[in-house]
Amino acid sequence: MDIPVDLILDIASGISFAVGLAFLLIGAFGMIRLPDVWARVHAAGIIDTIGAELIVFGMILQAGLTQASLKLLLIGLFLFVTSPTATHAVANAAFTAGLRPVRLRKNESAEVLGEEKQS
């Protein structure tokens, strides 16, 4: 039994699209439902990094070995590097602005910032 390569590529790209869409939906619901900025930043990182990468990978499989797939690969590499960096920058800005996680105790906040404890 001979299975055509095009069918295997279509199935693999369909799986990549479906899993990427699942990550995007889970991350979008997380952006709405999670309680604080820290959990939402985590959900946004999932959307950007994993979901988008899987969608781009599915497009690479559909494009085949062409110039378009090389461009998609470069886009995927750019997303892989910049998405976690942007997520970290947003989280750092939120922390610097004084936002703290919901369950963080006051003394932990002072230790992290290097402030003196006030008794």
PyMOL CGO cylinders between C-alpha atoms (Angstrom):
from pymol import cmd
from pymol.cgo import CYLINDER

trace = [
    CYLINDER, 0.00, 0.00, 0.00, 1.54, 3.27, -1.14, 0.3, 1, 1, 1, 1, 1, 1,
    CYLINDER, 1.54, 3.27, -1.14, 0.55, 6.39, 0.82, 0.3, 1, 1, 1, 1, 1, 1,
    CYLINDER, 0.55, 6.39, 0.82, 1.16, 9.63, -1.09, 0.3, 1, 1, 1, 1, 1, 1,
    CYLINDER, 1.16, 9.63, -1.09, 3.54, 12.11, 0.52, 0.3, 1, 1, 1, 1, 1, 1,
    CYLINDER, 3.54, 12.11, 0.52, 1.08, 14.95, -0.12, 0.3, 1, 1, 1, 1, 1, 1,
    CYLINDER, 1.08, 14.95, -0.12, -1.51, 13.20, 2.05, 0.3, 1, 1, 1, 1, 1, 1,
    CYLINDER, -1.51, 13.20, 2.05, 0.98, 12.80, 4.91, 0.3, 1, 1, 1, 1, 1, 1,
    CYLINDER, 0.98, 12.80, 4.91, 1.97, 16.48, 4.66, 0.3, 1, 1, 1, 1, 1, 1,
    CYLINDER, 1.97, 16.48, 4.66, -1.69, 17.54, 4.61, 0.3, 1, 1, 1, 1, 1, 1,
    CYLINDER, -1.69, 17.54, 4.61, -2.44, 15.44, 7.70, 0.3, 1, 1, 1, 1, 1, 1,
    CYLINDER, -2.44, 15.44, 7.70, 0.65, 16.75, 9.54, 0.3, 1, 1, 1, 1, 1, 1,
    CYLINDER, 0.65, 16.75, 9.54, -0.15, 20.36, 8.70, 0.3, 1, 1, 1, 1, 1, 1,
    CYLINDER, -0.15, 20.36, 8.70, -3.79, 19.86, 9.70, 0.3, 1, 1, 1, 1, 1, 1,
    CYLINDER, -3.79, 19.86, 9.70, -2.68, 18.48, 13.07, 0.3, 1, 1, 1, 1, 1, 1,
    CYLINDER, -2.68, 18.48, 13.07, -0.30, 21.41, 13.49, 0.3, 1, 1, 1, 1, 1, 1,
    CYLINDER, -0.30, 21.41, 13.49, -3.08, 23.89, 12.67, 0.3, 1, 1, 1, 1, 1, 1,
    CYLINDER, -3.08, 23.89, 12.67, -5.50, 22.17, 15.07, 0.3, 1, 1, 1, 1, 1, 1,
    CYLINDER, -5.50, 22.17, 15.07, -3.05, 22.03, 17.99, 0.3, 1, 1, 1, 1, 1, 1,
    CYLINDER, -3.05, 22.03, 17.99, -1.97, 25.64, 17.33, 0.3, 1, 1, 1, 1, 1, 1,
    CYLINDER, -1.97, 25.64, 17.33, -5.61, 26.72, 17.30, 0.3, 1, 1, 1, 1, 1, 1,
    CYLINDER, -5.61, 26.72, 17.30, -6.20, 24.88, 20.58, 0.3, 1, 1, 1, 1, 1, 1,
    CYLINDER, -6.20, 24.88, 20.58, -3.31, 26.75, 22.20, 0.3, 1, 1, 1, 1, 1, 1,
    CYLINDER, -3.31, 26.75, 22.20, -4.60, 30.05, 20.82, 0.3, 1, 1, 1, 1, 1, 1,
    CYLINDER, -4.60, 30.05, 20.82, -8.10, 29.39, 22.19, 0.3, 1, 1, 1, 1, 1, 1,
    CYLINDER, -8.10, 29.39, 22.19, -6.82, 28.28, 25.59, 0.3, 1, 1, 1, 1, 1, 1,
    CYLINDER, -6.82, 28.28, 25.59, -4.60, 31.35, 25.80, 0.3, 1, 1, 1, 1, 1, 1,
    CYLINDER, -4.60, 31.35, 25.80, -7.45, 33.65, 24.73, 0.3, 1, 1, 1, 1, 1, 1,
    CYLINDER, -7.45, 33.65, 24.73, -9.74, 32.23, 27.40, 0.3, 1, 1, 1, 1, 1, 1,
    CYLINDER, -9.74, 32.23, 27.40, -6.89, 32.62, 29.88, 0.3, 1, 1, 1, 1, 1, 1,
    CYLINDER, -6.89, 32.62, 29.88, -6.56, 36.29, 28.98, 0.3, 1, 1, 1, 1, 1, 1,
    CYLINDER, -6.56, 36.29, 28.98, -10.21, 36.76, 29.89, 0.3, 1, 1, 1, 1, 1, 1,
    CYLINDER, -10.21, 36.76, 29.89, -10.61, 34.44, 32.87, 0.3, 1, 1, 1, 1, 1, 1,
    CYLINDER, -10.61, 34.44, 32.87, -7.36, 34.61, 34.84, 0.3, 1, 1, 1, 1, 1, 1,
    CYLINDER, -7.36, 34.61, 34.84, -7.33, 36.78, 37.98, 0.3, 1, 1, 1, 1, 1, 1,
    CYLINDER, -7.33, 36.78, 37.98, -4.28, 39.04, 37.75, 0.3, 1, 1, 1, 1, 1, 1,
    CYLINDER, -4.28, 39.04, 37.75, -1.78, 40.52, 35.33, 0.3, 1, 1, 1, 1, 1, 1,
    CYLINDER, -1.78, 40.52, 35.33, 0.82, 37.83, 36.04, 0.3, 1, 1, 1, 1, 1, 1,
    CYLINDER, 0.82, 37.83, 36.04, -1.42, 34.96, 35.03, 0.3, 1, 1, 1, 1, 1, 1,
    CYLINDER, -1.42, 34.96, 35.03, -2.59, 36.92, 32.00, 0.3, 1, 1, 1, 1, 1, 1,
    CYLINDER, -2.59, 36.92, 32.00, 0.99, 37.59, 30.91, 0.3, 1, 1, 1, 1, 1, 1,
    CYLINDER, 0.99, 37.59, 30.91, 1.60, 33.84, 31.09, 0.3, 1, 1, 1, 1, 1, 1,
    CYLINDER, 1.60, 33.84, 31.09, -1.45, 33.17, 28.92, 0.3, 1, 1, 1, 1, 1, 1,
    CYLINDER, -1.45, 33.17, 28.92, -0.30, 35.78, 26.41, 0.3, 1, 1, 1, 1, 1, 1,
    CYLINDER, -0.30, 35.78, 26.41, 3.11, 34.12, 26.26, 0.3, 1, 1, 1, 1, 1, 1,
    CYLINDER, 3.11, 34.12, 26.26, 1.46, 30.81, 25.41, 0.3, 1, 1, 1, 1, 1, 1,
    CYLINDER, 1.46, 30.81, 25.41, -0.55, 32.43, 22.63, 0.3, 1, 1, 1, 1, 1, 1,
    CYLINDER, -0.55, 32.43, 22.63, 2.44, 34.14, 21.07, 0.3, 1, 1, 1, 1, 1, 1,
    CYLINDER, 2.44, 34.14, 21.07, 5.05, 31.45, 21.39, 0.3, 1, 1, 1, 1, 1, 1,
    CYLINDER, 5.05, 31.45, 21.39, 3.43, 28.05, 21.05, 0.3, 1, 1, 1, 1, 1, 1,
    CYLINDER, 3.43, 28.05, 21.05, 0.21, 28.80, 19.19, 0.3, 1, 1, 1, 1, 1, 1,
    CYLINDER, 0.21, 28.80, 19.19, 1.74, 31.04, 16.56, 0.3, 1, 1, 1, 1, 1, 1,
    CYLINDER, 1.74, 31.04, 16.56, 4.73, 28.72, 16.05, 0.3, 1, 1, 1, 1, 1, 1,
    CYLINDER, 4.73, 28.72, 16.05, 2.47, 25.74, 15.38, 0.3, 1, 1, 1, 1, 1, 1,
    CYLINDER, 2.47, 25.74, 15.38, 0.40, 27.74, 12.88, 0.3, 1, 1, 1, 1, 1, 1,
    CYLINDER, 0.40, 27.74, 12.88, 3.57, 28.87, 11.09, 0.3, 1, 1, 1, 1, 1, 1,
    CYLINDER, 3.57, 28.87, 11.09, 4.88, 25.28, 11.10, 0.3, 1, 1, 1, 1, 1, 1,
    CYLINDER, 4.88, 25.28, 11.10, 1.64, 24.09, 9.48, 0.3, 1, 1, 1, 1, 1, 1,
    CYLINDER, 1.64, 24.09, 9.48, 2.03, 26.76, 6.80, 0.3, 1, 1, 1, 1, 1, 1,
    CYLINDER, 2.03, 26.76, 6.80, 5.61, 25.65, 6.18, 0.3, 1, 1, 1, 1, 1, 1,
    CYLINDER, 5.61, 25.65, 6.18, 4.39, 22.10, 5.62, 0.3, 1, 1, 1, 1, 1, 1,
    CYLINDER, 4.39, 22.10, 5.62, 1.74, 23.36, 3.19, 0.3, 1, 1, 1, 1, 1, 1,
    CYLINDER, 1.74, 23.36, 3.19, 4.21, 25.55, 1.26, 0.3, 1, 1, 1, 1, 1, 1,
    CYLINDER, 4.21, 25.55, 1.26, 6.65, 22.72, 0.62, 0.3, 1, 1, 1, 1, 1, 1,
    CYLINDER, 6.65, 22.72, 0.62, 10.29, 23.37, -0.18, 0.3, 1, 1, 1, 1, 1, 1,
    CYLINDER, 10.29, 23.37, -0.18, 9.96, 26.85, -1.68, 0.3, 1, 1, 1, 1, 1, 1,
    CYLINDER, 9.96, 26.85, -1.68, 11.08, 30.40, -1.06, 0.3, 1, 1, 1, 1, 1, 1,
    CYLINDER, 11.08, 30.40, -1.06, 7.83, 30.97, 0.85, 0.3, 1, 1, 1, 1, 1, 1,
    CYLINDER, 7.83, 30.97, 0.85, 8.73, 28.23, 3.33, 0.3, 1, 1, 1, 1, 1, 1,
    CYLINDER, 8.73, 28.23, 3.33, 12.11, 29.89, 3.93, 0.3, 1, 1, 1, 1, 1, 1,
    CYLINDER, 12.11, 29.89, 3.93, 10.36, 33.19, 4.64, 0.3, 1, 1, 1, 1, 1, 1,
    CYLINDER, 10.36, 33.19, 4.64, 7.93, 31.42, 6.98, 0.3, 1, 1, 1, 1, 1, 1,
    CYLINDER, 7.93, 31.42, 6.98, 10.86, 29.78, 8.75, 0.3, 1, 1, 1, 1, 1, 1,
    CYLINDER, 10.86, 29.78, 8.75, 12.47, 33.18, 9.30, 0.3, 1, 1, 1, 1, 1, 1,
    CYLINDER, 12.47, 33.18, 9.30, 9.15, 34.56, 10.59, 0.3, 1, 1, 1, 1, 1, 1,
    CYLINDER, 9.15, 34.56, 10.59, 8.89, 31.60, 12.96, 0.3, 1, 1, 1, 1, 1, 1,
    CYLINDER, 8.89, 31.60, 12.96, 12.44, 32.16, 14.21, 0.3, 1, 1, 1, 1, 1, 1,
    CYLINDER, 12.44, 32.16, 14.21, 11.69, 35.85, 14.75, 0.3, 1, 1, 1, 1, 1, 1,
    CYLINDER, 11.69, 35.85, 14.75, 8.54, 34.98, 16.73, 0.3, 1, 1, 1, 1, 1, 1,
    CYLINDER, 8.54, 34.98, 16.73, 10.40, 32.37, 18.76, 0.3, 1, 1, 1, 1, 1, 1,
    CYLINDER, 10.40, 32.37, 18.76, 12.97, 34.95, 19.87, 0.3, 1, 1, 1, 1, 1, 1,
    CYLINDER, 12.97, 34.95, 19.87, 10.82, 38.05, 20.29, 0.3, 1, 1, 1, 1, 1, 1,
    CYLINDER, 10.82, 38.05, 20.29, 7.66, 36.66, 21.93, 0.3, 1, 1, 1, 1, 1, 1,
    CYLINDER, 7.66, 36.66, 21.93, 9.26, 35.48, 25.19, 0.3, 1, 1, 1, 1, 1, 1,
    CYLINDER, 9.26, 35.48, 25.19, 11.39, 38.63, 25.29, 0.3, 1, 1, 1, 1, 1, 1,
    CYLINDER, 11.39, 38.63, 25.29, 8.32, 40.85, 24.95, 0.3, 1, 1, 1, 1, 1, 1,
    CYLINDER, 8.32, 40.85, 24.95, 6.46, 38.83, 27.58, 0.3, 1, 1, 1, 1, 1, 1,
    CYLINDER, 6.46, 38.83, 27.58, 9.37, 39.26, 29.99, 0.3, 1, 1, 1, 1, 1, 1,
    CYLINDER, 9.37, 39.26, 29.99, 9.54, 42.99, 29.28, 0.3, 1, 1, 1, 1, 1, 1,
    CYLINDER, 9.54, 42.99, 29.28, 5.82, 43.43, 30.01, 0.3, 1, 1, 1, 1, 1, 1,
    CYLINDER, 5.82, 43.43, 30.01, 6.10, 41.41, 33.23, 0.3, 1, 1, 1, 1, 1, 1,
    CYLINDER, 6.10, 41.41, 33.23, 9.14, 43.40, 34.33, 0.3, 1, 1, 1, 1, 1, 1,
    CYLINDER, 9.14, 43.40, 34.33, 7.35, 46.68, 33.62, 0.3, 1, 1, 1, 1, 1, 1,
    CYLINDER, 7.35, 46.68, 33.62, 4.32, 45.53, 35.62, 0.3, 1, 1, 1, 1, 1, 1,
    CYLINDER, 4.32, 45.53, 35.62, 6.54, 44.55, 38.56, 0.3, 1, 1, 1, 1, 1, 1,
    CYLINDER, 6.54, 44.55, 38.56, 8.43, 47.84, 38.43, 0.3, 1, 1, 1, 1, 1, 1,
    CYLINDER, 8.43, 47.84, 38.43, 5.11, 49.73, 38.34, 0.3, 1, 1, 1, 1, 1, 1,
    CYLINDER, 5.11, 49.73, 38.34, 4.17, 48.10, 41.63, 0.3, 1, 1, 1, 1, 1, 1,
    CYLINDER, 4.17, 48.10, 41.63, 1.78, 45.39, 40.53, 0.3, 1, 1, 1, 1, 1, 1,
    CYLINDER, 1.78, 45.39, 40.53, 2.15, 42.26, 42.63, 0.3, 1, 1, 1, 1, 1, 1,
    CYLINDER, 2.15, 42.26, 42.63, 0.68, 38.78, 42.29, 0.3, 1, 1, 1, 1, 1, 1,
    CYLINDER, 0.68, 38.78, 42.29, -2.56, 38.21, 44.20, 0.3, 1, 1, 1, 1, 1, 1,
    CYLINDER, -2.56, 38.21, 44.20, -1.06, 35.81, 46.74, 0.3, 1, 1, 1, 1, 1, 1,
    CYLINDER, -1.06, 35.81, 46.74, 2.26, 37.55, 47.30, 0.3, 1, 1, 1, 1, 1, 1,
    CYLINDER, 2.26, 37.55, 47.30, 2.86, 38.56, 50.93, 0.3, 1, 1, 1, 1, 1, 1,
    CYLINDER, 2.86, 38.56, 50.93, 4.10, 42.07, 51.68, 0.3, 1, 1, 1, 1, 1, 1,
    CYLINDER, 4.10, 42.07, 51.68, 7.41, 40.90, 53.16, 0.3, 1, 1, 1, 1, 1, 1,
    CYLINDER, 7.41, 40.90, 53.16, 8.17, 38.86, 50.01, 0.3, 1, 1, 1, 1, 1, 1,
    CYLINDER, 8.17, 38.86, 50.01, 7.62, 41.96, 47.90, 0.3, 1, 1, 1, 1, 1, 1,
    CYLINDER, 7.62, 41.96, 47.90, 10.09, 43.95, 49.99, 0.3, 1, 1, 1, 1, 1, 1,
    CYLINDER, 10.09, 43.95, 49.99, 12.73, 41.20, 49.79, 0.3, 1, 1, 1, 1, 1, 1,
    CYLINDER, 12.73, 41.20, 49.79, 12.41, 40.95, 46.02, 0.3, 1, 1, 1, 1, 1, 1,
    CYLINDER, 12.41, 40.95, 46.02, 12.77, 44.69, 45.56, 0.3, 1, 1, 1, 1, 1, 1,
    CYLINDER, 12.77, 44.69, 45.56, 15.69, 44.90, 47.99, 0.3, 1, 1, 1, 1, 1, 1,
    CYLINDER, 15.69, 44.90, 47.99, 13.82, 47.23, 50.33, 0.3, 1, 1, 1, 1, 1, 1,
    CYLINDER, 13.82, 47.23, 50.33, 14.31, 47.21, 54.06, 0.3, 1, 1, 1, 1, 1, 1,
    CYLINDER, 14.31, 47.21, 54.06, 11.68, 45.45, 56.13, 0.3, 1, 1, 1, 1, 1, 1,
    CYLINDER, 11.68, 45.45, 56.13, 9.46, 47.73, 58.11, 0.3, 1, 1, 1, 1, 1, 1,
    CYLINDER, 9.46, 47.73, 58.11, 8.34, 46.33, 61.43, 0.3, 1, 1, 1, 1, 1, 1,
]
cmd.load_cgo(trace, "trace")
